[in-house]
Every structure is written in structure tokens, then in C-alpha cells.
């Protein structure tokens, strides 16, 4: 049971739904997003991982900009590194 009959749900899924991200992806050609730090936790249900999964489902290319890139081996195989900049890493 929860207080005030609230539903427990994934915050990432809720944010995607409230902002109608799926509809926005349908009407755009590319997703550009960012994260301060990309590491092994990034791919474990965080908003970025859900965005990438949705873009992949819709066959939309993604540019992911980050301040810090760690654990390169943990990056899913459908995300590849194309450019590394001194202050940010760009993943497509």
C-alpha cells in the first residue's frame, strides 16, 4: 500500500511519458542529449538509457554529449564513440 493511493513507477518512464518524448521523436530526425558522467550506472535504467532505447526503437540517431566518460567497455554495442573532445566526449 502507498500513501494517498499513489502509484510507484520508474521516474525515467514517468519523465518520458509526461514530456511525450515518444511523440517528439516521431517528429524529429535526431536525438541530442547530455549527461555529466557516462559510466556503468548510465546503462542501468537511468533516463539516458531509456532515451537511447526509445531512439533505437524508432531508428533515430543519437548524439550523447558528456563531461566525463568512464568505463568505455560498459557502453552498449549499439552506441559507438566517434569523437572525443578535450572537455566532452560525443557518442553517436
N, C-alpha and C positions, 0 to 999 in steps of 0.2 A: 504494500500500500504506500501511497505517497501523499504528502500534504497538499491540500487544495485540489485533489484529483488530477494532479499534474502527470503528464506522460514523461517518461525518461527516454531520451533519444540521443543519438550522436550529434554533438554540436556541429561537426563538419557537415553532416547531412542536412541539418536544420538551416545552416547558413546558405547552403547551395539552393535549398528549396525556397526560402524566404526571398532570396535575391534573384530567383528564376534563372539561374545560371544555365540550365539546360536550354531554355528558350534563347538566351543570349548567344550561346554557342551555335545554335542553328542559324542565326542571322549574321554571324561573323566568320571570317576566314582563318583566324589565328587566335590563340590564347597567349597573352603575355602576362606573366605573374612573377612574384618575387617572394623570397624568404631570406631572413637574415643569415640563417645557418642551415645548410643541407648536410644531414648526417643520417645514420642508420634509422633514427626515430622518425625521420621525414616520411618514410615509406610505410609506416605502421598506423594508418588510419587518420593521419593529420589532414587538415584541409587541402594542403598542396597535393597529397597523394590522391585524394578524392577528385580534385580538379583534373589531374593528369589522367586518371582513369576515365573520367567523363569525356575529356577531349579525345582520348584514344578511341572510345566507343563511337564518337562522332567523326572519327578520322580527321581531326583538326590538329595541325602542327602546334607545338608549344614552345615558347621561349621562356625559360625559367632563369631568372637572374638572382644571384645570391651574393651575400657579403663574404661568407666563408663556405668552402666546400671541403668536407671531410668524408672519409670512408668511401672513396670512389668505387671500390668493389661492391658496395651495397646498392649502387644505383641500378634500378631495374634494367633489363636488357633492351626494353623499348625506349629508353632515354639514353641519348648519346651525347658526349661532350664534343662540341665543335670549336669553341673559342674559350680561351682563358684570358681574362683581363687582370691587370695588377690589383684592382680594388674589388672586382667581382668576377664570378665565373658565370658564363652563359651556357645553359644546357638547351639543346633543341631535341 
